[in-house]
Amino acid sequence: MKALLIKNRTFFAPFLCVWVIVLALVLSSSKFEQMTWINSHRTTWTDTFFWCATQLGEGWFFGAVIFIHLFIRYEKALILAMALLVSTLMAQGLKFLCSTLRPITFFEGVDYPWHFVEGVNIHSYNSFPSGHTTSAFCIFTLLTLFTSNKKWGYLYLILALLAAYSRPYLFQHFPEDLLGGSLIGILSALITRIGYPSLSFHQNKDWPQQSLIHK
């Protein structure tokens, strides 16, 4: 595990820094302060941008990534599919156990001119953890682990963070939900990857390089 984290430090090191900073902000401010700050920093183009960014945590995007990897290497597609199952079970299980209120319900009755992005269906319950954040971090953690050029880890982290930030921006989650979701996503990816010890991408020359293309 330690060697895996060090090898992929371009993703994990900056993630840890961002996670600690967000945790400090969550602990030092109220939910109202957090959400009013996020809700007030918006423009028409960022509404569109973060609507697009949140798609990175949608199930269809995860499915598309799995499908693409079927043409690259079966084993990677299998690991992605297994990670999707693990992350979904963990996130949905916590949602059921915690049953926390989402912002729209939590602030019901609060007199504040909240901004909502047109066309977004706002949910009311099961806020913790953020499922979109979980999925995005699971996907981009695995893509970081898969790639031989570890500089891609920076880009994958940025994409995961954008997907995460889109959730409170769209008034679907609190920042604390992102903290939980990101950890679950990364943990799911690592559990699945480490649980597949027979694979050693880019190094195991004996493992068959199979895909739909090669079949």
N, C-alpha and C positions, 0 to 999 in steps of 0.2 A: 504493500500500500504506500509506504513512504517513498519508495523509489518511483512509483507511478506518479505521485503528486509532484515530486521534484522534477521529473522528466517533463511534466506538463505545467510547469510553474508559470508560463506565460498566461495561462488561464486562471489557475488557482491562487497565485499570489495577489494579483490585483483584485480578484473577487473577494478575498478575505479582507482587504483594505476597505473596499466599498461596503461590504457587509457590516463591518465594525462601525463605520461612520453612520450608516443608516440606523443601526441598533442604538447608537448614542443619541441620534436625533429623535428616535421613537421614545426612548426613555426620558428625554429631557423636555418633551413637548406633549401637548394633549392631542387627541385625535382631531379635534376641531381645528387646532392650529395647523396641523399637518395638512388636512384636506383643504382648508381655505387657502393655504399658500399654493398648493398644487392647482386648485381650481381657478385661482386668479391669474396664474401664469399660462395663458393660452392665447392662441390666435386662430384664425380660420384655417391656415395651412397646417398648423400643428394638430388641429382636430382631425384632418385627413391623414396626416403622417402617423399619428398614434393609433388611429383606427387600422391602418395598414400594419403597423408594428405588432398589434395584438394578434394578428393572424399567425404570427410565428409560434404562438402557443395553442393554436387550434388543432383539433384532432386531424383535420384534413391535411394540415401541413406535415404532421408527424407521419401520417400514412403515405404522403408523397415522398418523404425522405426514405422511408422503408422501401417503397416501390422502386425508386431510383437505384438503391443499393442492391436490388435483385439483379441488376444489370452490371454491377461492379463486382460484388462478391457475396455469395449466399450467407456466409457466416456473419458478416456485418449486418445484413438485413435481419437475420435471426436475432442477433443481440439487440438491435434496435426494437424489434417487436417484443422481446422479453422485457426490455427496460420500460417500454410503454405500459405493459401489463403491471409491472412492479410499481411504477410511479403512480399509476391510476389507482391501484388498490390502496396504496399508502395515503395518497391525498384524499380520496373519497372516504376512506376509513376515518381519518382525522376530522373531515367535515361532519361526518355523522356523529362522532363522539363530542366534538366541541360545539357544533350548532350555533355559531356566532352570527350576529347581525351584520349585514352589509351596510355601507354608508347611508343609502337611501332610507333604510329603516331605522338605523341607529340615530340619525339626525331628524327623524320625523317630529315635526312640531317646532323645530329650530328655525327662527326667522333669519334666513340668510339667502341671498339670491344665487343659489347654486347654478352652475352652468352644466348643461348636458349636451353631449354630442348627438346631433340629429341622426336618427336611424339606429341608435344603439339601444338594445333592450336591457334595461337596468334590472338586475336581480336583487332580491331582498334578504335572502338568508344564506347560511353556509359560507361564510366569508373566509374563515381560516381552514386550511391554507389556500393560497391562490393556485387554482388548477392550471391556469395558463402559464404562470411563472414556473410551476413544477415541470410542465411539459417542455417549455422552452429551454430550461437549464438542463433537463435530461438529454434533449436532442443535441444541444451545442457542447455539452460535456463529452458526449460520445464522439462527436465529430472531431473534437480536439484530440481525444485519445486515439482515434483512427488515423489521423494525418501524420505523415512523417516530418512535415515542415511545421514545427511547433510555433512559428510566428503567427500562424493562422489562429492560434489561441486567443490573441488579442481581439481579432475581428469577431470570433465566435462569442466571446464574452460581451462585447459591445451589443451584438444582436440580442443576446439573452437579456441584458439589462434594459434594452429598449422595450422588449416585449413585457418585461416586468413593470417598468414605469408606466406603460400604457394602461395598466389595470386601475391604479388610483386616478390617473388622468381621465379615464372614461367613467369614473365614479363607481367602479365595480368592487374595489378592495381598499383596505387600509395598508399603509407601508409595512406594518407588522406581518400581514399576510404574505407579503413578498419575501420577507426574511425566512419564514417557514417553508414557503414553496420552493425557494432556491435551494435550500439545504436538502429538501426531500428529492428534488430533481437530480442534484449532484450525487446524493447517496444512492439513489436508484441506479444511476448510470455506473457508478463504481461497483456496486454489489453485482450487477449483471456482468460487467466486464471481468471482474476478478473471479466470478463464479464460472467463467469460461476459461479455465486454466490451460486447456489444450491449444489455445490460440496464442500466437505471438506475431502480430501483424508486422510486416516489413522485415521480419527476421527469420521466421519459420519457413525454410525453403521446401520442406517436405509436405506442407499442407497444400492440398489441391486448390488451385486458383480458379474455383468454379463460379460461374455466373450464368445468367440466361443467354448471354452473348456466346460464351464458350461451350454451352451445352450442345 
